Amino acid sequence: MAPVTKKQEYTGDYPEKTLYIPGPTEVRDAVIQEMAQPMFGHRMDRMTDLYTTIVEDTKEFLGTDNEVIILTGSGTEFWESSTLNLVDENILVPTCGSFSERHANVAERLGKDVDRLEYEWGEAVKPADIREELETSDKHYDVVACVMNESSTGVRNPVEEIGDVVDEYPDTYFVVDAVSCLGGDYVDIDEHGIDVIFASSQKAFAMPPGLAICVVNDESYERELEKDEASWYGGFQRCLDYYDRKGQTHSTPAIPIMLAYRKQMKHMLEEGHEARDQRHREMMAYVHEWADEHFAMFPEEGYESQTVACIENTQGIDVAATIEQVSEKHDMVFSNGYGSQLGEETFRIGHMGEHTVESIQALTDAIEDAADL
């Protein structure tokens, strides 16, 4: 296949843009500065101090007694590793947008038997449907895998209620993709039968990209021990056993990003999980009120995301042109609809991380100016 791109030299001479996309999001200057520390070895005592700090601080912030793994990579890593670690044959994936569909595709790529419980884009997964599928299927499902925050459509699925349902089936594990919301949308992991939940650092955690965060309970760890095959890089046993022995990662990590993570997690602990959740709720409420005034929300009512607003383009504005004008005139960047399916029909605002109602209002004012609303 002939290449379609050519080298475009990175110059560093680019205007700074405030990010309102579904990630990466804005990172505080103090967090960015942490990455400029002198390098040190990943087997030194300093690394043990760093890694044990970010792992235990993450447990404290999330309010979980389960184990935490932090690896260099995208949250996507745990799509793959959780499937390899927990699924022998059958996995049930409710799909309601691009990322839940991609989770199913990953499982198929890994040779698993995937059943999709399909919803129209914009609809939310219903716990009663999960229960019916588990009760009536002639298959045993090793895993039910659900996206918590479908950022392609702005849907927030009720993973707490779904987890309560799956918890009634002790031989079926519940895996939650919370890539675009964990850290900005409170979920009681231990209370609702969530066996594995994972996220990425560049979303609601408001850190630089490059780290994947995963919470794993004892049952999932034990499940992997029973299997003949499991993920090597993201293996629960390998990651957690190495942490217990050494307090470090089994492979060389992105140390500068972990330094940034340490700084940001201290800030998140100071703010507190409930207060951070409330701030995101306030941003969500503001964006919804603005959207209702000028456009309409795309997701099913009552299931709107707390971190990413997907707004239906009821006025038929030129979304691409509006994004470009807001970027050029105001140095702010928001997102179009995801892929060809939603394209110009929707646009998305990431109201996550360190944003506030005031900073989100600055964006909506800019959109009104550009679109002449």
Secondary structure, 3 states (H helix, E strand, C coil): CCCCCCCCCCCCCCCCCEECCCCCCCCCHHHHHHCCCCCCCCCCHHHHHHHHHHHHHHHHHHCCCCEEEEEECCCCHHHHHHHHHHCCCEEEEEECCHHHHHHHHHHHHCCCEEEEEECCCCCCCCHHHHHHHHHHCCCCCCEEEEECEECCCCEECCHHHHHHHHCCCCCCEEEEECCCCCCCCCCCCHHHCCCEEEEECCCCCCCCCCEEEEEECHHHHHHHHHCCCCCCCCCHHHHHHHHHHHCCCCCCCCHHHHHHHHHHHHHHHHHCHHHHHHHHHHHHHHHHHHHHHHCEECCCCCCECCCEEEEECCCCCCHHHHHHHHHHHHCEECEECCHHHHHHHEEEEECCCCCCHHHHHHHHHHHHHHHCC
